[in-house]
Amino acid sequence: MHPYAQRISLSQGFIPVGFLPLKHFFRHRESFALLARYFGDALALRRNNPRIIPEAYALANLVMSQRPLLPDFIVDEDSAPYPTGGDYTIEQLQAEGYPALLRIERGRVRNREIFGPMRLDYGFFKLHARQTSYFLARSGGHIVGAVGYTMDPVEHTVRVFELIALADDVVRFLLSELERKCREEMGVEYIEIDVSAYAPRMQRTLLELNFLPVSYVPAMVFYQVERLDIIKMVRLNKLQDLGALALMEPVQAVADVVLRGFSTCVIAPRMAQAIKEIPLFHGMNSEQAARLAGVCTVREVRAGERLFVQHDPADRLHILLQGHVAISCGTPPATVGTVRAGETCGEVSLLSARPHSATATAEEYVEVAELLQRDLADLIRRRPDIGIIIYHNLAVGLGDKLLRSGASRRDQGLAVTEVLHLMSEAAPGKNQHEEQFNSRTSLPAGGGLPES
């Protein structure tokens, strides 16, 4: 994390591809930036069109947008994780299990999804000498899969380098058991896995086990006749303060995306539940609520601090998770309302980036989730079904607020018209929703709302 090392690397053509929080232990745990540079035929041999889960999109897009790279990945919304189930037992690899393990081809030779610096054919004694071992899965006395890992007992870190299995549910069993043993029995604080960027099922499975993307490295490994992209995924079993970070701007951008993922992982379950209770998001199922929660950030506001100020640019929606906020406007400011936990403020920012028409001040300690306009727009481009729900509820909510405020019928009609315009932009190919909405509301030519 030394700025001179970053500056030298960047000046020599290296590009930031990841940020590894709390990876190494010296006097205390320290974070590292990961940078890469390509030579010769590295990129010419790269396999095109990786398939990545949406949670890796922001990081992959940031990395692949740097020269000489070009974004060509496909965001996979549909791939399911590996299933649970099966009656398996787990044990540590012993010498007598080594021949049976060598005979398992699936996952090692075909359709490999996890990569690492070690190979099984190094031999058992070599593996043992390098603090490397396997957990085996057995069923009916037969070995049906294994997960290989290296462990550093000084740094309390584990790196998974291979996973092989004879059935899909063995994959989930092995990863779950490894994670549990690292956390409960082995005192491991940091687990790292290099996952193929072409294996969305594995990415999704690890995400559900609280592994998060920390790096996207194009053309990192040579496999068969091509170079494959890798998503490095990490689980932190012991969250700590990262301390002061001196990051150059390109590295800082990558670190921000990575750290946002860890913040979201902690708060996402709570956010997803809160989202279901908010009128703006009514009608969302659990999966849609979880996806929306994944693009929110959370911040704490002390009593007396302002969330936003009248006439400031508006670019985000605020969702109160705890506490309440006073809304005031005018000079001198006069309180015109209160927003409480479970309610939102700043909805107008979802329509446009116009300045705030009021000031929001925390009257006590407040925890607030923030949804940036650009993040929402990016999500809705990939998931127009979420956009339709939000903009439908937004139109209804704005109509109610305008009616309560005594706004003119023309202003009410313009507000709804603007929502319809945003719906058509956010959900290309979904114009039938706008047509159905128009047919139900039958906006009169004067721009006002119908009597209904």
C-alpha positions in Angstrom: 0.0 0.0 0.0 3.0 2.3 -0.2 2.2 5.1 -2.6 5.7 5.0 -4.1 5.3 1.4 -5.1 1.9 2.1 -6.6 3.3 5.1 -8.5 6.2 3.1 -9.9 4.0 0.3 -11.0 1.5 2.5 -12.7 4.3 4.4 -14.5 5.5 1.1 -15.9 2.2 0.2 -17.5 0.7 -1.9 -14.7 -3.0 -1.6 -14.2 -4.9 -2.1 -10.9 -7.0 -5.2 -11.0 -7.8 -5.8 -7.4 -7.6 -4.9 -3.7 -6.9 -7.6 -1.1 -8.2 -6.4 2.3 -6.2 -7.7 5.3 -4.4 -10.3 3.3 -1.0 -10.5 5.1 0.1 -10.3 8.7 3.2 -8.5 9.6 3.0 -6.5 12.9 -0.7 -6.4 12.1 -2.9 -7.4 9.2 -2.3 -5.3 6.1 -4.1 -4.8 2.8 -2.5 -5.1 -0.7 -3.2 -3.8 -4.1 -3.0 -6.2 -7.0 -1.7 -4.8 -10.3 -1.0 -6.6 -13.7 0.7 -6.0 -16.9 0.5 -8.0 -20.2 3.2 -9.1 -22.6 3.5 -10.9 -25.8 0.5 -13.0 -26.8 -1.2 -13.0 -23.3 -4.2 -11.1 -24.4 -4.3 -12.7 -27.9 -4.7 -16.1 -26.3 -7.4 -14.8 -23.9 -10.8 -16.6 -24.1 -13.6 -14.1 -24.9 -16.9 -13.4 -23.2 -16.6 -14.6 -19.6 -19.8 -15.1 -17.7 -19.9 -13.4 -14.4 -22.5 -12.9 -11.7 -24.0 -9.4 -11.3 -22.2 -8.9 -7.9 -18.8 -9.0 -9.8 -20.0 -6.6 -12.5 -18.8 -3.3 -11.0 -15.3 -4.6 -10.4 -15.0 -6.4 -13.7 -16.2 -3.4 -15.6 -13.8 -1.1 -13.9 -10.8 -3.4 -14.6 -11.8 -4.2 -18.2 -12.4 -0.5 -19.1 -8.7 0.2 -18.7 -6.4 0.1 -21.7 -5.5 -2.2 -23.4 -8.5 -4.2 -22.2 -12.1 -4.0 -23.5 -15.2 -5.1 -21.6 -16.6 -8.2 -23.3 -18.1 -10.1 -20.4 -21.7 -11.4 -20.1 -23.6 -10.7 -16.9 -25.3 -14.0 -15.9 -28.5 -13.3 -14.0 -29.9 -16.9 -14.1 -27.2 -19.4 -13.1 -28.2 -21.2 -9.9 -25.6 -22.1 -7.2 -24.5 -25.7 -6.7 -27.2 -27.5 -4.7 -27.2 -28.7 -1.1 -27.9 -32.3 -0.2 -26.3 -35.7 -0.2 -25.2 -37.9 2.7 -21.5 -37.2 2.9 -18.8 -37.3 5.6 -15.6 -35.2 5.6 -12.1 -36.2 6.6 -8.5 -35.0 6.2 -6.5 -36.6 3.4 -4.3 -39.5 4.6 -1.7 -41.3 2.5 -4.0 -44.2 1.8 -6.6 -41.9 0.2 -4.1 -40.4 -2.3 -4.5 -43.0 -5.1 -8.3 -42.8 -5.0 -8.1 -39.0 -5.2 -5.8 -39.2 -8.3 -8.3 -41.2 -10.2 -11.0 -38.5 -10.0 -10.9 -36.7 -13.3 -13.9 -34.4 -13.1 -13.1 -30.9 -12.0 -9.4 -31.4 -12.5 -9.1 -32.1 -16.2 -12.6 -31.1 -17.5 -14.5 -27.9 -16.8 -12.1 -26.7 -14.2 -13.6 -23.9 -12.1 -11.0 -23.2 -9.4 -7.3 -22.5 -10.0 -4.2 -22.2 -7.9 -0.4 -22.4 -7.9 -0.3 -26.1 -6.8 -0.9 -29.3 -8.8 -2.0 -32.6 -7.3 0.8 -34.5 -9.2 3.4 -32.9 -7.0 3.0 -35.9 -4.8 1.7 -36.4 -1.3 4.9 -35.8 0.6 5.6 -32.6 -1.4 2.1 -31.4 -0.5 2.6 -32.2 3.1 5.9 -30.4 3.3 4.3 -27.2 1.8 1.5 -27.1 4.4 -0.9 -28.2 1.7 -3.7 -30.7 2.2 -7.1 -31.9 1.2 -10.5 -32.4 2.8 -12.1 -35.5 1.3 -15.8 -36.2 0.9 -16.9 -39.8 1.3 -20.2 -41.5 0.6 -20.7 -45.2 1.4 -17.0 -45.6 2.0 -16.0 -44.2 -1.4 -14.2 -40.9 -2.0 -16.5 -38.7 -4.1 -14.7 -35.4 -4.0 -12.0 -33.3 -2.4 -11.0 -29.6 -1.8 -7.3 -28.8 -1.8 -5.9 -25.9 0.2 -2.7 -24.4 1.4 -2.6 -23.0 5.0 -0.2 -20.4 6.5 -0.4 -20.9 10.3 1.5 -17.7 11.0 -0.8 -15.4 8.9 -3.9 -17.5 9.6 -4.7 -17.6 5.9 -6.0 -20.4 3.6 -5.9 -20.5 -0.2 -8.0 -23.0 -2.0 -6.3 -24.3 -5.2 -8.4 -27.2 -6.3 -11.9 -28.6 -6.0 -12.9 -31.9 -7.6 -16.2 -33.7 -7.3 -18.2 -36.6 -8.8 -21.6 -34.9 -8.2 -22.9 -31.3 -8.1 -24.0 -31.5 -4.4 -20.6 -32.6 -3.4 -19.2 -29.2 -4.5 -21.5 -27.3 -2.1 -20.8 -29.8 0.7 -17.0 -29.4 0.4 -17.0 -25.7 0.2 -19.4 -25.3 3.1 -17.4 -27.7 5.3 -14.1 -26.0 4.4 -15.5 -22.6 5.3 -16.9 -24.0 8.6 -13.7 -25.7 9.6 -11.6 -22.6 8.8 -13.9 -20.4 10.9 -14.6 -22.8 13.8 -11.7 -25.1 14.2 -8.6 -23.8 12.4 -8.6 -20.1 13.5 -8.3 -18.9 9.9 -9.0 -15.2 9.3 -8.6 -14.9 5.5 -9.7 -17.4 2.8 -8.9 -16.8 -0.8 -10.1 -18.7 -4.0 -9.3 -18.0 -7.6 -12.5 -18.8 -9.5 -12.9 -19.1 -13.3 -14.7 -16.0 -14.7 -16.5 -18.5 -17.0 -18.1 -20.4 -14.1 -21.1 -18.4 -12.7 -22.4 -21.3 -10.7 -19.2 -21.5 -8.7 -19.2 -17.7 -8.3 -22.8 -17.8 -7.0 -22.1 -20.6 -4.6 -19.1 -18.8 -3.1 -21.1 -15.6 -2.8 -23.7 -17.4 -0.8 -20.9 -18.6 1.5 -20.0 -14.9 2.0 -17.0 -14.9 -0.3 -16.8 -11.6 -2.1 -15.0 -10.5 -5.4 -11.8 -8.6 -4.6 -10.0 -8.9 -8.0 -10.7 -9.4 -11.6 -7.6 -10.6 -13.5 -8.0 -11.0 -17.3 -5.9 -13.8 -18.9 -4.4 -14.9 -15.6 -4.2 -18.7 -16.1 -3.3 -20.8 -19.1 -5.7 -23.7 -19.4 -5.7 -26.2 -22.3 -5.1 -23.8 -25.3 -6.3 -20.5 -23.9 -5.8 -18.0 -21.1 -8.7 -17.6 -18.8 -9.9 -14.6 -16.7 -10.0 -15.1 -13.0 -12.2 -13.6 -10.2 -10.4 -13.7 -6.9 -12.9 -14.2 -4.1 -12.2 -13.7 -0.4 -13.9 -14.4 2.8 -12.9 -12.5 5.9 -13.7 -14.3 9.1 -12.4 -11.5 11.3 -13.4 -8.0 10.2 -10.9 -5.4 11.4 -10.2 -1.7 10.8 -8.1 -1.3 7.6 -6.2 1.6 9.1 -4.9 4.5 7.0 -4.6 3.7 3.3 -2.4 5.8 1.0 -3.8 4.9 -2.4 -3.2 6.4 -5.8 -6.4 7.4 -7.7 -6.6 4.3 -10.0 -6.0 2.0 -7.1 -8.4 3.9 -4.9 -11.2 3.4 -7.4 -10.7 -0.4 -7.3 -10.5 -0.4 -3.5 -13.7 1.5 -3.2 -15.6 -1.1 -5.3 -14.2 -4.0 -3.3 -14.8 -2.4 0.1 -18.3 -1.5 -0.8 -18.9 -5.2 -1.4 -17.8 -6.0 2.1 -19.9 -3.3 3.6 -22.9 -4.5 1.6 -22.3 -8.1 2.7 -22.7 -7.1 6.4 -25.7 -5.0 5.9 -27.5 -6.7 2.9 -29.7 -9.1 4.9 -31.0 -6.3 7.0 -31.4 -4.0 4.0 -33.3 -6.6 2.1 -35.8 -7.0 4.9 -36.1 -3.2 5.3 -36.7 -2.8 1.6 -39.7 -5.1 1.7 -41.4 -2.8 4.2 -40.9 0.5 2.2 -43.8 1.5 0.0 -41.4 2.5 -2.8 -40.4 -1.1 -3.2 -43.7 -2.9 -2.5 -44.2 -5.8 -4.8 -40.6 -7.0 -4.9 -39.9 -10.6 -4.1 -36.9 -11.7 -2.0 -34.5 -12.1 -4.9 -35.3 -8.6 -6.2 -35.0 -7.0 -2.8 -31.6 -8.7 -2.3 -30.4 -7.4 -5.6 -31.5 -3.9 -4.8 -29.9 -4.1 -1.4 -26.7 -5.1 -3.0 -26.3 -1.7 -4.7 -27.0 0.4 -1.6 -24.4 1.8 0.7 -24.9 2.5 4.4 -23.6 5.5 6.4 -24.1 6.7 9.9 -25.1 10.3 10.7 -24.8 11.9 14.1 -27.5 14.1 15.7 -27.5 17.6 14.1 -25.7 16.5 10.9 -27.4 17.0 7.6 -28.1 14.3 5.1 -28.5 17.0 2.4 -29.1 20.7 2.2 -31.7 22.7 0.2 -30.4 23.7 -3.2 -27.6 21.1 -3.1 -27.4 18.7 -6.1 -29.6 15.6 -5.6 -28.2 12.3 -6.9 -29.4 9.7 -4.4 -32.3 8.3 -2.5 -32.1 8.0 1.3 -33.7 5.0 3.1 -33.8 5.4 6.9 -32.9 2.3 8.8 -32.7 3.8 12.2 -33.6 7.2 13.8 -35.6 10.0 12.3 -34.8 13.1 10.2 -36.4 16.6 10.2 -37.2 18.1 6.9 -37.0 21.9 6.7 -37.1 24.6 4.1 -37.1 28.4 3.7 -35.1 31.2 5.3 -35.1 31.1 8.2 -35.6 27.3 8.0 -39.0 26.0 9.1 -39.7 22.3 9.8 -42.3 20.9 7.4 -42.1 17.2 8.3 -40.3 14.2 9.7 -39.0 11.1 8.0 -38.7 8.0 10.3 -37.1 4.6 10.1 -38.6 2.6 7.2 -39.3 5.7 5.2 -37.5 7.4 2.4 -36.5 10.9 1.4 -35.1 12.3 -1.8 -37.3 10.3 -4.2 -37.2 13.2 -6.7 -33.5 12.3 -7.2 -34.7 9.2 -8.9 -36.4 11.3 -11.5 -33.7 13.9 -12.2 -30.5 15.4 -10.7 -32.3 18.6 -9.7 -31.3 20.4 -6.5 -33.0 19.5 -3.3 -36.0 21.5 -2.4 -35.5 21.1 1.4 -32.9 20.3 4.0 -32.8 17.0 5.9 -31.2 17.1 9.4 -30.7 14.1 11.8 -32.5 14.7 15.1 -30.7 11.8 16.7 -28.3 9.1 15.6 -29.4 7.9 12.2 -28.4 5.0 10.1 -29.3 5.5 6.4 -29.0 3.5 3.3 -28.2 5.4 0.1 -29.1 4.4 -3.4 -27.2 6.4 -6.0 -29.0 7.4 -9.2 -26.2 6.0 -11.4 -26.2 2.6 -9.5 -30.0 2.3 -9.8 -29.8 3.2 -13.5 -27.1 0.5 -14.0 -29.2 -2.1 -12.1 -32.3 -1.3 -14.0 -30.5 -1.7 -17.4 -29.9 -5.3 -16.4 -33.1 -5.9 -14.5 -35.9 -3.9 -16.0 -38.4 -5.9 -13.8 -37.0 -4.1 -10.8 -37.3 -0.7 -12.6 -40.9 -1.2 -13.4 -41.8 -1.9 -9.8 -39.9 1.1 -8.5 -41.2 3.6 -11.1 -44.8 2.4 -10.7 -44.6 2.9 -6.9 -42.8 6.2 -7.4 -45.5 7.5 -9.6 -48.2 6.5 -7.1 -46.2 7.9 -4.2 -45.5 11.2 -5.9 -49.1 11.5 -6.9 -50.1 11.1 -3.3 -47.6 13.7 -2.1 -48.6 16.2 -4.7 -52.2 15.8 -3.8 -51.5 16.4 -0.2 -49.4 19.4 -1.0 -52.1 21.0 -3.1 -50.0 21.0 -6.3 -51.8 21.9 -9.5 -53.3 19.2 -11.7 -50.8 20.3 -14.4 -47.8 19.7 -12.0 -49.3 16.3 -11.0 -49.6 15.3 -14.7 -46.0 16.4 -15.5 -44.6 14.4 -12.6 -46.3 11.2 -13.7 -45.3 11.9 -17.3 -41.7 12.2 -16.3 -41.9 8.9 -14.4 -43.3 7.2 -17.6 -40.5 8.7 -19.6 -37.9 7.2 -17.2 -39.7 3.8 -17.2 -39.3 3.7 -21.0 -35.6 4.6 -20.8 -34.8 2.3 -17.9 -36.6 -0.7 -19.4 -35.9 -0.9 -23.2 -38.3 -3.2 -24.8 -40.8 -2.8 -22.0 -42.8 0.0 -23.6 -45.9 -2.1 -23.3 -45.9 -1.2 -19.6 -46.0 2.5 -20.4 -48.8 1.9 -22.9 -50.8 0.0 -20.4 -50.2 2.7 -17.8 -51.2 5.4 -20.2 -54.4 3.6 -21.2 -55.4 3.2 -17.5 -54.7 6.8 -16.6 -55.8 8.4 -19.9 -53.9 11.6 -19.3 -55.9 14.5 -20.7 -54.3 16.8 -23.3 -53.9 19.6 -20.7 -51.4 17.5 -18.7 -53.6 17.1 -15.6 -54.4 13.9 -13.8 -57.8 12.2 -14.5 -60.4 12.4 -11.7 -59.7 8.8 -10.7 
